[in-house]
Structures are given as C-alpha cells and as structure tokens.
Amino acid sequence: MWTLLAEDSRRLQSFHMSCQRQILGVKWREHVKNSDIAAITSLPNVNDITAKRRLALFGHVMRLDANTPVHQILKQAVYVKSGHRPNA
C-alpha cells in the first residue's frame, strides 16, 4: 500500500472517467458532464473503490496470526500513529 496523494487520486478519477466515456462512446467535443456519465454507468467513485479495498486489506492483515511479521508491523504502525513511541 502506498500513500495516495491528492494528485494521484485526481489522476485516477480522471482515468476512470475517460474509460467510462470511451466505453459509452462519448467524445470530448460533446461536453457531457462527469456527473451525467457517472449516473449512466452507475459505477462508484474511484476514491470509494480504493478506500474499500484498503479496508479489506487491513481486515485481512488484522486476522493474520499475531506472530506474522506483517501483522506485527501493522500493529506497530497503528500504535505509532496513535501518538505513542515505537517499541524496540
């Protein structure tokens, strides 16, 4: 998992919309709003998709055995993010 910057999010959303426009055969000259395209396709926003998948990955890692290195690293990261000093 990488940190998703606002610029990355904007670019992903732009790509997502361009793919939807291409699938629907909407040309850029037609000046169709993104909200209209989203209403036609009924697809969720890219930010919602990435947030849902990140939470799913978080859940999978948390259900791993407590001795698994990935589980220990995630617990340590949560501990540090909550304002505590990291353990040795």
Phi and psi restraints in degrees (range 20) as a CNS / XPLOR table:
assign (resid 1 and name C) (resid 2 and name N)
       (resid 2 and name CA) (resid 2 and name C) 1.0 -113.1 20.0 2
assign (resid 2 and name N) (resid 2 and name CA)
       (resid 2 and name C) (resid 3 and name N) 1.0 162.8 20.0 2
assign (resid 2 and name C) (resid 3 and name N)
       (resid 3 and name CA) (resid 3 and name C) 1.0 -73.8 20.0 2
assign (resid 3 and name N) (resid 3 and name CA)
       (resid 3 and name C) (resid 4 and name N) 1.0 124.5 20.0 2
assign (resid 3 and name C) (resid 4 and name N)
       (resid 4 and name CA) (resid 4 and name C) 1.0 -90.7 20.0 2
assign (resid 4 and name N) (resid 4 and name CA)
       (resid 4 and name C) (resid 5 and name N) 1.0 107.3 20.0 2
assign (resid 4 and name C) (resid 5 and name N)
       (resid 5 and name CA) (resid 5 and name C) 1.0 -77.9 20.0 2
assign (resid 5 and name N) (resid 5 and name CA)
       (resid 5 and name C) (resid 6 and name N) 1.0 162.5 20.0 2
assign (resid 5 and name C) (resid 6 and name N)
       (resid 6 and name CA) (resid 6 and name C) 1.0 -60.1 20.0 2
assign (resid 6 and name N) (resid 6 and name CA)
       (resid 6 and name C) (resid 7 and name N) 1.0 -38.5 20.0 2
assign (resid 6 and name C) (resid 7 and name N)
       (resid 7 and name CA) (resid 7 and name C) 1.0 -65.4 20.0 2
assign (resid 7 and name N) (resid 7 and name CA)
       (resid 7 and name C) (resid 8 and name N) 1.0 -41.1 20.0 2
assign (resid 7 and name C) (resid 8 and name N)
       (resid 8 and name CA) (resid 8 and name C) 1.0 -62.4 20.0 2
assign (resid 8 and name N) (resid 8 and name CA)
       (resid 8 and name C) (resid 9 and name N) 1.0 -43.9 20.0 2
assign (resid 8 and name C) (resid 9 and name N)
       (resid 9 and name CA) (resid 9 and name C) 1.0 -61.9 20.0 2
assign (resid 9 and name N) (resid 9 and name CA)
       (resid 9 and name C) (resid 10 and name N) 1.0 -42.8 20.0 2
assign (resid 9 and name C) (resid 10 and name N)
       (resid 10 and name CA) (resid 10 and name C) 1.0 -63.1 20.0 2
assign (resid 10 and name N) (resid 10 and name CA)
       (resid 10 and name C) (resid 11 and name N) 1.0 -42.5 20.0 2
assign (resid 10 and name C) (resid 11 and name N)
       (resid 11 and name CA) (resid 11 and name C) 1.0 -67.3 20.0 2
assign (resid 11 and name N) (resid 11 and name CA)
       (resid 11 and name C) (resid 12 and name N) 1.0 -39.8 20.0 2
assign (resid 11 and name C) (resid 12 and name N)
       (resid 12 and name CA) (resid 12 and name C) 1.0 -62.5 20.0 2
assign (resid 12 and name N) (resid 12 and name CA)
       (resid 12 and name C) (resid 13 and name N) 1.0 -44.0 20.0 2
assign (resid 12 and name C) (resid 13 and name N)
       (resid 13 and name CA) (resid 13 and name C) 1.0 -63.5 20.0 2
assign (resid 13 and name N) (resid 13 and name CA)
       (resid 13 and name C) (resid 14 and name N) 1.0 -40.4 20.0 2
assign (resid 13 and name C) (resid 14 and name N)
       (resid 14 and name CA) (resid 14 and name C) 1.0 -62.5 20.0 2
assign (resid 14 and name N) (resid 14 and name CA)
       (resid 14 and name C) (resid 15 and name N) 1.0 -45.0 20.0 2
assign (resid 14 and name C) (resid 15 and name N)
       (resid 15 and name CA) (resid 15 and name C) 1.0 -63.4 20.0 2
assign (resid 15 and name N) (resid 15 and name CA)
       (resid 15 and name C) (resid 16 and name N) 1.0 -42.4 20.0 2
assign (resid 15 and name C) (resid 16 and name N)
       (resid 16 and name CA) (resid 16 and name C) 1.0 -59.0 20.0 2
assign (resid 16 and name N) (resid 16 and name CA)
       (resid 16 and name C) (resid 17 and name N) 1.0 -44.7 20.0 2
assign (resid 16 and name C) (resid 17 and name N)
       (resid 17 and name CA) (resid 17 and name C) 1.0 -68.2 20.0 2
assign (resid 17 and name N) (resid 17 and name CA)
       (resid 17 and name C) (resid 18 and name N) 1.0 -39.1 20.0 2
assign (resid 17 and name C) (resid 18 and name N)
       (resid 18 and name CA) (resid 18 and name C) 1.0 -65.7 20.0 2
assign (resid 18 and name N) (resid 18 and name CA)
       (resid 18 and name C) (resid 19 and name N) 1.0 -36.4 20.0 2
assign (resid 18 and name C) (resid 19 and name N)
       (resid 19 and name CA) (resid 19 and name C) 1.0 -65.0 20.0 2
assign (resid 19 and name N) (resid 19 and name CA)
       (resid 19 and name C) (resid 20 and name N) 1.0 -42.3 20.0 2
assign (resid 19 and name C) (resid 20 and name N)
       (resid 20 and name CA) (resid 20 and name C) 1.0 -63.5 20.0 2
assign (resid 20 and name N) (resid 20 and name CA)
       (resid 20 and name C) (resid 21 and name N) 1.0 -41.7 20.0 2
assign (resid 20 and name C) (resid 21 and name N)
       (resid 21 and name CA) (resid 21 and name C) 1.0 -62.8 20.0 2
assign (resid 21 and name N) (resid 21 and name CA)
       (resid 21 and name C) (resid 22 and name N) 1.0 -40.8 20.0 2
assign (resid 21 and name C) (resid 22 and name N)
       (resid 22 and name CA) (resid 22 and name C) 1.0 -66.3 20.0 2
assign (resid 22 and name N) (resid 22 and name CA)
       (resid 22 and name C) (resid 23 and name N) 1.0 -41.7 20.0 2
assign (resid 22 and name C) (resid 23 and name N)
       (resid 23 and name CA) (resid 23 and name C) 1.0 -62.5 20.0 2
assign (resid 23 and name N) (resid 23 and name CA)
       (resid 23 and name C) (resid 24 and name N) 1.0 -41.1 20.0 2
assign (resid 23 and name C) (resid 24 and name N)
       (resid 24 and name CA) (resid 24 and name C) 1.0 -79.2 20.0 2
assign (resid 24 and name N) (resid 24 and name CA)
       (resid 24 and name C) (resid 25 and name N) 1.0 -12.0 20.0 2
assign (resid 24 and name C) (resid 25 and name N)
       (resid 25 and name CA) (resid 25 and name C) 1.0 77.0 20.0 2
assign (resid 25 and name N) (resid 25 and name CA)
       (resid 25 and name C) (resid 26 and name N) 1.0 26.0 20.0 2
assign (resid 25 and name C) (resid 26 and name N)
       (resid 26 and name CA) (resid 26 and name C) 1.0 -88.8 20.0 2
assign (resid 26 and name N) (resid 26 and name CA)
       (resid 26 and name C) (resid 27 and name N) 1.0 123.7 20.0 2
assign (resid 26 and name C) (resid 27 and name N)
       (resid 27 and name CA) (resid 27 and name C) 1.0 -87.1 20.0 2
assign (resid 27 and name N) (resid 27 and name CA)
       (resid 27 and name C) (resid 28 and name N) 1.0 155.3 20.0 2
assign (resid 27 and name C) (resid 28 and name N)
       (resid 28 and name CA) (resid 28 and name C) 1.0 -66.5 20.0 2
assign (resid 28 and name N) (resid 28 and name CA)
       (resid 28 and name C) (resid 29 and name N) 1.0 -24.4 20.0 2
assign (resid 28 and name C) (resid 29 and name N)
       (resid 29 and name CA) (resid 29 and name C) 1.0 -71.5 20.0 2
assign (resid 29 and name N) (resid 29 and name CA)
       (resid 29 and name C) (resid 30 and name N) 1.0 -15.9 20.0 2
assign (resid 29 and name C) (resid 30 and name N)
       (resid 30 and name CA) (resid 30 and name C) 1.0 -79.4 20.0 2
assign (resid 30 and name N) (resid 30 and name CA)
       (resid 30 and name C) (resid 31 and name N) 1.0 -12.9 20.0 2
assign (resid 30 and name C) (resid 31 and name N)
       (resid 31 and name CA) (resid 31 and name C) 1.0 53.7 20.0 2
assign (resid 31 and name N) (resid 31 and name CA)
       (resid 31 and name C) (resid 32 and name N) 1.0 51.3 20.0 2
assign (resid 31 and name C) (resid 32 and name N)
       (resid 32 and name CA) (resid 32 and name C) 1.0 -91.6 20.0 2
assign (resid 32 and name N) (resid 32 and name CA)
       (resid 32 and name C) (resid 33 and name N) 1.0 131.5 20.0 2
assign (resid 32 and name C) (resid 33 and name N)
       (resid 33 and name CA) (resid 33 and name C) 1.0 -68.5 20.0 2
assign (resid 33 and name N) (resid 33 and name CA)
       (resid 33 and name C) (resid 34 and name N) 1.0 150.1 20.0 2
assign (resid 33 and name C) (resid 34 and name N)
       (resid 34 and name CA) (resid 34 and name C) 1.0 -60.2 20.0 2
assign (resid 34 and name N) (resid 34 and name CA)
       (resid 34 and name C) (resid 35 and name N) 1.0 -37.2 20.0 2
assign (resid 34 and name C) (resid 35 and name N)
       (resid 35 and name CA) (resid 35 and name C) 1.0 -64.1 20.0 2
assign (resid 35 and name N) (resid 35 and name CA)
       (resid 35 and name C) (resid 36 and name N) 1.0 -34.2 20.0 2
assign (resid 35 and name C) (resid 36 and name N)
       (resid 36 and name CA) (resid 36 and name C) 1.0 -69.6 20.0 2
assign (resid 36 and name N) (resid 36 and name CA)
       (resid 36 and name C) (resid 37 and name N) 1.0 -40.4 20.0 2
assign (resid 36 and name C) (resid 37 and name N)
       (resid 37 and name CA) (resid 37 and name C) 1.0 -63.4 20.0 2
assign (resid 37 and name N) (resid 37 and name CA)
       (resid 37 and name C) (resid 38 and name N) 1.0 -44.3 20.0 2
assign (resid 37 and name C) (resid 38 and name N)
       (resid 38 and name CA) (resid 38 and name C) 1.0 -64.0 20.0 2
assign (resid 38 and name N) (resid 38 and name CA)
       (resid 38 and name C) (resid 39 and name N) 1.0 -36.7 20.0 2
assign (resid 38 and name C) (resid 39 and name N)
       (resid 39 and name CA) (resid 39 and name C) 1.0 -67.4 20.0 2
assign (resid 39 and name N) (resid 39 and name CA)
       (resid 39 and name C) (resid 40 and name N) 1.0 -36.6 20.0 2
assign (resid 39 and name C) (resid 40 and name N)
       (resid 40 and name CA) (resid 40 and name C) 1.0 -69.1 20.0 2
assign (resid 40 and name N) (resid 40 and name CA)
       (resid 40 and name C) (resid 41 and name N) 1.0 -45.6 20.0 2
assign (resid 40 and name C) (resid 41 and name N)
       (resid 41 and name CA) (resid 41 and name C) 1.0 -81.6 20.0 2
assign (resid 41 and name N) (resid 41 and name CA)
       (resid 41 and name C) (resid 42 and name N) 1.0 -24.2 20.0 2
assign (resid 41 and name C) (resid 42 and name N)
       (resid 42 and name CA) (resid 42 and name C) 1.0 59.6 20.0 2
assign (resid 42 and name N) (resid 42 and name CA)
       (resid 42 and name C) (resid 43 and name N) 1.0 26.2 20.0 2
assign (resid 42 and name C) (resid 43 and name N)
       (resid 43 and name CA) (resid 43 and name C) 1.0 -88.6 20.0 2
assign (resid 43 and name N) (resid 43 and name CA)
       (resid 43 and name C) (resid 44 and name N) 1.0 146.3 20.0 2
assign (resid 43 and name C) (resid 44 and name N)
       (resid 44 and name CA) (resid 44 and name C) 1.0 -71.4 20.0 2
assign (resid 44 and name N) (resid 44 and name CA)
       (resid 44 and name C) (resid 45 and name N) 1.0 163.0 20.0 2
assign (resid 44 and name C) (resid 45 and name N)
       (resid 45 and name CA) (resid 45 and name C) 1.0 -66.1 20.0 2
assign (resid 45 and name N) (resid 45 and name CA)
       (resid 45 and name C) (resid 46 and name N) 1.0 146.1 20.0 2
assign (resid 45 and name C) (resid 46 and name N)
       (resid 46 and name CA) (resid 46 and name C) 1.0 -60.4 20.0 2
assign (resid 46 and name N) (resid 46 and name CA)
       (resid 46 and name C) (resid 47 and name N) 1.0 -37.8 20.0 2
assign (resid 46 and name C) (resid 47 and name N)
       (resid 47 and name CA) (resid 47 and name C) 1.0 -63.2 20.0 2
assign (resid 47 and name N) (resid 47 and name CA)
       (resid 47 and name C) (resid 48 and name N) 1.0 -36.3 20.0 2
assign (resid 47 and name C) (resid 48 and name N)
       (resid 48 and name CA) (resid 48 and name C) 1.0 -67.2 20.0 2
assign (resid 48 and name N) (resid 48 and name CA)
       (resid 48 and name C) (resid 49 and name N) 1.0 -39.6 20.0 2
assign (resid 48 and name C) (resid 49 and name N)
       (resid 49 and name CA) (resid 49 and name C) 1.0 -64.4 20.0 2
assign (resid 49 and name N) (resid 49 and name CA)
       (resid 49 and name C) (resid 50 and name N) 1.0 -47.3 20.0 2
assign (resid 49 and name C) (resid 50 and name N)
       (resid 50 and name CA) (resid 50 and name C) 1.0 -66.3 20.0 2
assign (resid 50 and name N) (resid 50 and name CA)
       (resid 50 and name C) (resid 51 and name N) 1.0 -38.2 20.0 2
assign (resid 50 and name C) (resid 51 and name N)
       (resid 51 and name CA) (resid 51 and name C) 1.0 -64.0 20.0 2
assign (resid 51 and name N) (resid 51 and name CA)
       (resid 51 and name C) (resid 52 and name N) 1.0 -42.2 20.0 2
assign (resid 51 and name C) (resid 52 and name N)
       (resid 52 and name CA) (resid 52 and name C) 1.0 -64.0 20.0 2
assign (resid 52 and name N) (resid 52 and name CA)
       (resid 52 and name C) (resid 53 and name N) 1.0 -41.6 20.0 2
assign (resid 52 and name C) (resid 53 and name N)
       (resid 53 and name CA) (resid 53 and name C) 1.0 -70.7 20.0 2
assign (resid 53 and name N) (resid 53 and name CA)
       (resid 53 and name C) (resid 54 and name N) 1.0 -35.1 20.0 2
assign (resid 53 and name C) (resid 54 and name N)
       (resid 54 and name CA) (resid 54 and name C) 1.0 -64.9 20.0 2
assign (resid 54 and name N) (resid 54 and name CA)
       (resid 54 and name C) (resid 55 and name N) 1.0 -42.6 20.0 2
assign (resid 54 and name C) (resid 55 and name N)
       (resid 55 and name CA) (resid 55 and name C) 1.0 -64.8 20.0 2
assign (resid 55 and name N) (resid 55 and name CA)
       (resid 55 and name C) (resid 56 and name N) 1.0 -36.8 20.0 2
assign (resid 55 and name C) (resid 56 and name N)
       (resid 56 and name CA) (resid 56 and name C) 1.0 -63.9 20.0 2
assign (resid 56 and name N) (resid 56 and name CA)
       (resid 56 and name C) (resid 57 and name N) 1.0 -43.9 20.0 2
assign (resid 56 and name C) (resid 57 and name N)
       (resid 57 and name CA) (resid 57 and name C) 1.0 -63.5 20.0 2
assign (resid 57 and name N) (resid 57 and name CA)
       (resid 57 and name C) (resid 58 and name N) 1.0 -41.8 20.0 2
assign (resid 57 and name C) (resid 58 and name N)
       (resid 58 and name CA) (resid 58 and name C) 1.0 -58.3 20.0 2
assign (resid 58 and name N) (resid 58 and name CA)
       (resid 58 and name C) (resid 59 and name N) 1.0 -43.8 20.0 2
assign (resid 58 and name C) (resid 59 and name N)
       (resid 59 and name CA) (resid 59 and name C) 1.0 -63.4 20.0 2
assign (resid 59 and name N) (resid 59 and name CA)
       (resid 59 and name C) (resid 60 and name N) 1.0 -41.0 20.0 2
assign (resid 59 and name C) (resid 60 and name N)
       (resid 60 and name CA) (resid 60 and name C) 1.0 -62.9 20.0 2
assign (resid 60 and name N) (resid 60 and name CA)
       (resid 60 and name C) (resid 61 and name N) 1.0 -44.1 20.0 2
assign (resid 60 and name C) (resid 61 and name N)
       (resid 61 and name CA) (resid 61 and name C) 1.0 -66.5 20.0 2
assign (resid 61 and name N) (resid 61 and name CA)
       (resid 61 and name C) (resid 62 and name N) 1.0 -39.9 20.0 2
assign (resid 61 and name C) (resid 62 and name N)
       (resid 62 and name CA) (resid 62 and name C) 1.0 -67.3 20.0 2
assign (resid 62 and name N) (resid 62 and name CA)
       (resid 62 and name C) (resid 63 and name N) 1.0 -26.6 20.0 2
assign (resid 62 and name C) (resid 63 and name N)
       (resid 63 and name CA) (resid 63 and name C) 1.0 -83.7 20.0 2
assign (resid 63 and name N) (resid 63 and name CA)
       (resid 63 and name C) (resid 64 and name N) 1.0 -6.3 20.0 2
assign (resid 63 and name C) (resid 64 and name N)
       (resid 64 and name CA) (resid 64 and name C) 1.0 -67.4 20.0 2
assign (resid 64 and name N) (resid 64 and name CA)
       (resid 64 and name C) (resid 65 and name N) 1.0 163.4 20.0 2
assign (resid 64 and name C) (resid 65 and name N)
       (resid 65 and name CA) (resid 65 and name C) 1.0 -58.4 20.0 2
assign (resid 65 and name N) (resid 65 and name CA)
       (resid 65 and name C) (resid 66 and name N) 1.0 141.6 20.0 2
assign (resid 65 and name C) (resid 66 and name N)
       (resid 66 and name CA) (resid 66 and name C) 1.0 -62.1 20.0 2
assign (resid 66 and name N) (resid 66 and name CA)
       (resid 66 and name C) (resid 67 and name N) 1.0 -20.1 20.0 2
assign (resid 66 and name C) (resid 67 and name N)
       (resid 67 and name CA) (resid 67 and name C) 1.0 -87.6 20.0 2
assign (resid 67 and name N) (resid 67 and name CA)
       (resid 67 and name C) (resid 68 and name N) 1.0 -5.8 20.0 2
assign (resid 67 and name C) (resid 68 and name N)
       (resid 68 and name CA) (resid 68 and name C) 1.0 -69.6 20.0 2
assign (resid 68 and name N) (resid 68 and name CA)
       (resid 68 and name C) (resid 69 and name N) 1.0 133.0 20.0 2
assign (resid 68 and name C) (resid 69 and name N)
       (resid 69 and name CA) (resid 69 and name C) 1.0 -56.5 20.0 2
assign (resid 69 and name N) (resid 69 and name CA)
       (resid 69 and name C) (resid 70 and name N) 1.0 -38.6 20.0 2
assign (resid 69 and name C) (resid 70 and name N)
       (resid 70 and name CA) (resid 70 and name C) 1.0 -64.5 20.0 2
assign (resid 70 and name N) (resid 70 and name CA)
       (resid 70 and name C) (resid 71 and name N) 1.0 -40.0 20.0 2
assign (resid 70 and name C) (resid 71 and name N)
       (resid 71 and name CA) (resid 71 and name C) 1.0 -64.0 20.0 2
assign (resid 71 and name N) (resid 71 and name CA)
       (resid 71 and name C) (resid 72 and name N) 1.0 -43.1 20.0 2
assign (resid 71 and name C) (resid 72 and name N)
       (resid 72 and name CA) (resid 72 and name C) 1.0 -65.2 20.0 2
assign (resid 72 and name N) (resid 72 and name CA)
       (resid 72 and name C) (resid 73 and name N) 1.0 -40.6 20.0 2
assign (resid 72 and name C) (resid 73 and name N)
       (resid 73 and name CA) (resid 73 and name C) 1.0 -65.2 20.0 2
assign (resid 73 and name N) (resid 73 and name CA)
       (resid 73 and name C) (resid 74 and name N) 1.0 -42.5 20.0 2
assign (resid 73 and name C) (resid 74 and name N)
       (resid 74 and name CA) (resid 74 and name C) 1.0 -64.1 20.0 2
assign (resid 74 and name N) (resid 74 and name CA)
       (resid 74 and name C) (resid 75 and name N) 1.0 -43.2 20.0 2
assign (resid 74 and name C) (resid 75 and name N)
       (resid 75 and name CA) (resid 75 and name C) 1.0 -62.2 20.0 2
assign (resid 75 and name N) (resid 75 and name CA)
       (resid 75 and name C) (resid 76 and name N) 1.0 -39.7 20.0 2
assign (resid 75 and name C) (resid 76 and name N)
       (resid 76 and name CA) (resid 76 and name C) 1.0 -64.8 20.0 2
assign (resid 76 and name N) (resid 76 and name CA)
       (resid 76 and name C) (resid 77 and name N) 1.0 -40.8 20.0 2
assign (resid 76 and name C) (resid 77 and name N)
       (resid 77 and name CA) (resid 77 and name C) 1.0 -64.1 20.0 2
assign (resid 77 and name N) (resid 77 and name CA)
       (resid 77 and name C) (resid 78 and name N) 1.0 -42.3 20.0 2
assign (resid 77 and name C) (resid 78 and name N)
       (resid 78 and name CA) (resid 78 and name C) 1.0 -64.5 20.0 2
assign (resid 78 and name N) (resid 78 and name CA)
       (resid 78 and name C) (resid 79 and name N) 1.0 -39.8 20.0 2
assign (resid 78 and name C) (resid 79 and name N)
       (resid 79 and name CA) (resid 79 and name C) 1.0 -62.5 20.0 2
assign (resid 79 and name N) (resid 79 and name CA)
       (resid 79 and name C) (resid 80 and name N) 1.0 -43.4 20.0 2
assign (resid 79 and name C) (resid 80 and name N)
       (resid 80 and name CA) (resid 80 and name C) 1.0 -69.7 20.0 2
assign (resid 80 and name N) (resid 80 and name CA)
       (resid 80 and name C) (resid 81 and name N) 1.0 -41.4 20.0 2
assign (resid 80 and name C) (resid 81 and name N)
       (resid 81 and name CA) (resid 81 and name C) 1.0 -63.8 20.0 2
assign (resid 81 and name N) (resid 81 and name CA)
       (resid 81 and name C) (resid 82 and name N) 1.0 -24.7 20.0 2
assign (resid 81 and name C) (resid 82 and name N)
       (resid 82 and name CA) (resid 82 and name C) 1.0 -83.0 20.0 2
assign (resid 82 and name N) (resid 82 and name CA)
       (resid 82 and name C) (resid 83 and name N) 1.0 5.3 20.0 2
assign (resid 82 and name C) (resid 83 and name N)
       (resid 83 and name CA) (resid 83 and name C) 1.0 100.7 20.0 2
assign (resid 83 and name N) (resid 83 and name CA)
       (resid 83 and name C) (resid 84 and name N) 1.0 5.4 20.0 2
assign (resid 83 and name C) (resid 84 and name N)
       (resid 84 and name CA) (resid 84 and name C) 1.0 -91.9 20.0 2
assign (resid 84 and name N) (resid 84 and name CA)
       (resid 84 and name C) (resid 85 and name N) 1.0 161.6 20.0 2
assign (resid 84 and name C) (resid 85 and name N)
       (resid 85 and name CA) (resid 85 and name C) 1.0 -81.1 20.0 2
assign (resid 85 and name N) (resid 85 and name CA)
       (resid 85 and name C) (resid 86 and name N) 1.0 144.6 20.0 2
assign (resid 85 and name C) (resid 86 and name N)
       (resid 86 and name CA) (resid 86 and name C) 1.0 -67.9 20.0 2
assign (resid 86 and name N) (resid 86 and name CA)
       (resid 86 and name C) (resid 87 and name N) 1.0 148.1 20.0 2
assign (resid 86 and name C) (resid 87 and name N)
       (resid 87 and name CA) (resid 87 and name C) 1.0 -76.4 20.0 2
assign (resid 87 and name N) (resid 87 and name CA)
       (resid 87 and name C) (resid 88 and name N) 1.0 160.7 20.0 2
